[in-house]
Amino acid sequence: MQWKRIIGKPGRGFLYLILTAFLLFSLPAAYAEDQPETGDNSQSVRLVYVVPVHQKIETGLQKFLSRAFAEAESVHADYVVLDINTFGGRLDAAIEIGELIRMSEVRTVAFIHGKAVSAGSYIALNADRIVMEPGSTIGSASVVDIAGNEVEDPKIISHWVSEMKAAAQAGNRDPLIAEGMVDKNVVVPLPELNRTKEKGEILSLTAEEALVVGYADHVAGALNEVLSFIGAEEATVVTFDPTPAERLARFLTDPVVMTILLLLGIAGIAIELFVPGFGVPGIVGVASFALYFFGHYVAGFAGFEDIALFILGVALMIVEIFVPGFGIFGIAGIISLICGVVLAAYNTKQAFASLGIAFLIAVVVLAIVIKFFGYKGVWNRFILRDEQKSEEGYTPTAPKNHLLGKVGTSLTPLRPAGTIRIGDENVDVVSRGEFISAGSKVKVILVEGPRVVVSEIKEENTGTQ
């Protein structure tokens, strides 16, 4: 019995050990079978923010996404899904957005359901995961100017290539493919696709191709499939849309729209000053400047100090009109106006360019308007244009021709102007330049309208020796 008991106890302990090990290894496997297959080995997803990245990428979008990520972080969201469908836009704004995505504490998924072209592809590459809709594309990230012409500057291309490659490498993607999306001169072998991107081409990938070469993690036909991919079927989904004011601000901060607003502002106010417009040009000018600053303020670029600087410039210009200050107020006003406009913008270089273009066009418009309508504005209040001609019966001063040859006495010193008395009449006169003391005898030698010229009568010494 003792042997059995000794044997029995170790036997039961061994069985218990085997049973415990079986349970420990079987429970995680059973749990894993019940979990959805996702692209991330994460815990359950509770809250997902869906943020649209549509249309053109510009500075207003960058501020909108900053607000979206800040709110998502504040409520401890598990994911931010960037709903991307864009043909690209400004590279500087895209770089700011890329940094925002990389630095975010919230995991990100780029869902491309249309186009992720140019700057849009860069934004997608900075996300933790890329999911593409069938038929969508990513790539074609060559640099173009505002007119759509391809930029050939090697410095700009090299910088953009480095940004694209860095974003690709951060996501463990082939950087050469990213380079091929920018530089048409690089050759990119694509053995997985049985083709090669040759010189002269800009690389673009379909959803299926991107999945094969590792530039997409999943292909999904709709947002609910994206949520299923990240294990967020039961999560609360918040769609973060821009406010109407933000939509308007994104439109107003577009470089082309910004230039038009500055043109209307400058031309409208200038026309109101020079030509009567029943107040319409002035109203248009003021409204244009108001929209300019409103858009940049809502977008987060302009502060009250920039608006105050602009208002100060306007005030100084008005002071220069009514209180001549040898140009000091005018120059200070112009400098203040320019600083207010430029400092309110996201890109000061772009603002200078827009302001310069607007000013030149406004000068041409103003010249044309003045040619047809003439100088009739506020300046006319300070200029007397009516003429009173003698042929029409006007006599500005009483004629003084009767004084010619008369002799009188100076009542005041003539230096050279002064007053003399001829008979019972006091007359304002001038000498020929010499000084004549008071009490001297003078003779009128010339009368030109209101101008009476006299000379001193020298008394000769006739005494005898």
DAWOLIN-V871535 format. One record per pair of residues at least 24 apart in sequence whose C-alpha atoms are under 8 Angstrom apart, sorted by the first residue. I is the first residue (numbers start at 0). J is the second residue. Records with the same first field share a line. If there is no record, write none. Layout:
# DAWOLIN-V871535
I=J / J
This chain:
# DAWOLIN-V871535
35=227 / 230
36=228 / 230
37=227 / 228 / 229 / 230
38=128 / 216 / 228 / 229
39=229
43=230 / 231
44=77 / 78 / 229 / 230 / 231 / 233 / 234
45=76 / 77 / 231 / 233 / 234 / 235
46=75 / 76 / 77 / 78 / 231 / 234 / 235 / 236 / 237
47=76 / 77 / 78 / 79 / 80 / 231 / 234 / 235 / 236 / 237
48=76 / 78 / 79 / 80 / 236 / 237 / 238 / 239
49=79 / 80 / 81 / 82 / 236 / 237 / 238 / 239
50=79 / 80 / 81 / 82 / 238 / 239 / 240
51=81 / 82 / 83 / 239 / 240
52=81 / 82 / 83 / 84 / 85
53=82 / 83 / 84 / 85
54=84 / 85 / 86 / 87
55=85 / 86 / 87 / 88
56=85 / 87 / 88 / 89 / 92 / 93 / 118 / 119
57=88 / 89 / 92 / 93 / 249 / 253
58=89 / 92 / 249 / 252 / 298 / 345
59=245 / 248 / 249 / 252 / 298
60=92 / 249
61=92 / 93 / 95 / 96
62=298 / 299
63=241 / 245 / 298
64=96
65=99
67=239
68=103 / 105
71=105
72=103 / 104 / 105
75=105
76=105
77=105 / 106
78=105 / 106 / 107 / 108
79=105 / 106 / 107 / 108
80=107 / 108 / 109 / 110
81=107 / 108 / 109 / 110
82=109 / 110 / 111 / 112
83=109 / 110 / 111 / 112 / 113 / 114 / 115 / 119 / 123
84=111 / 112 / 113 / 114 / 115 / 119
85=113 / 114 / 115 / 116 / 119
86=114 / 115 / 116 / 117 / 118 / 119
87=115 / 116 / 117 / 118 / 119 / 120
88=117 / 118 / 119
89=118
90=118
93=118 / 119 / 121 / 122
94=121 / 122 / 162
96=122
97=121 / 122 / 125
98=125
100=125 / 126
101=125 / 126
110=222 / 225
111=135 / 136
112=220 / 221
116=140
117=141 / 142
121=163 / 166
124=163 / 166 / 167 / 170
125=166 / 167 / 169 / 170
126=170
127=170
128=215 / 216
129=214 / 215 / 216 / 217
130=215 / 216 / 217 / 218 / 219 / 225
131=206 / 215 / 217 / 218 / 219 / 220
132=206 / 218 / 219 / 220 / 221
133=205 / 206 / 207 / 218 / 219 / 220
134=205 / 206
135=205 / 206
136=203 / 204 / 205 / 206
137=203 / 204 / 205 / 206 / 209
138=177 / 180 / 201 / 202 / 203 / 204
139=180 / 181 / 201 / 202 / 203
140=180 / 181 / 201
141=180 / 181 / 182 / 183 / 201
142=181
156=181 / 182
172=213 / 214
173=213
176=202
244=297
245=297 / 298
247=294
248=293 / 294 / 295 / 297 / 298
249=294 / 298
250=294
251=290 / 291 / 294 / 295
252=291 / 294 / 295 / 298
254=349 / 353
257=291 / 353
258=353 / 354 / 356 / 357
259=357
260=287 / 288 / 290 / 291
261=287 / 288 / 291 / 353 / 354 / 357 / 358
262=354 / 356 / 357 / 358 / 360 / 361
263=287 / 361
264=288
265=357 / 358 / 361
266=361 / 362 / 364 / 365
269=365
270=365 / 368 / 376
271=376 / 377
272=376 / 377 / 378
273=369 / 373 / 374 / 375 / 376 / 377 / 378
274=368 / 369 / 372 / 373 / 374 / 375 / 376 / 377
275=375 / 376
292=340 / 343
295=343 / 344 / 345
296=343
300=343 / 344 / 345
301=342 / 343 / 344
302=343
305=338 / 339 / 340 / 342 / 343
306=339 / 343
307=339
308=335 / 336 / 338 / 339
309=335 / 336 / 337 / 338 / 339 / 340
310=336
311=335 / 336
312=336
396=448 / 449
397=449
398=448 / 449
399=446 / 448 / 449 / 451
400=446 / 448
402=443 / 446
403=443 / 444 / 445 / 446
404=442 / 443 / 444
405=442 / 443
406=440 / 441 / 442 / 443
407=440 / 441 / 442
408=437 / 438 / 439 / 440 / 441
409=435 / 436 / 437 / 438 / 439 / 440 / 441
410=437 / 438
411=436 / 437 / 438
412=436 / 437
413=437
427=451
428=452 / 453
429=453
430=454
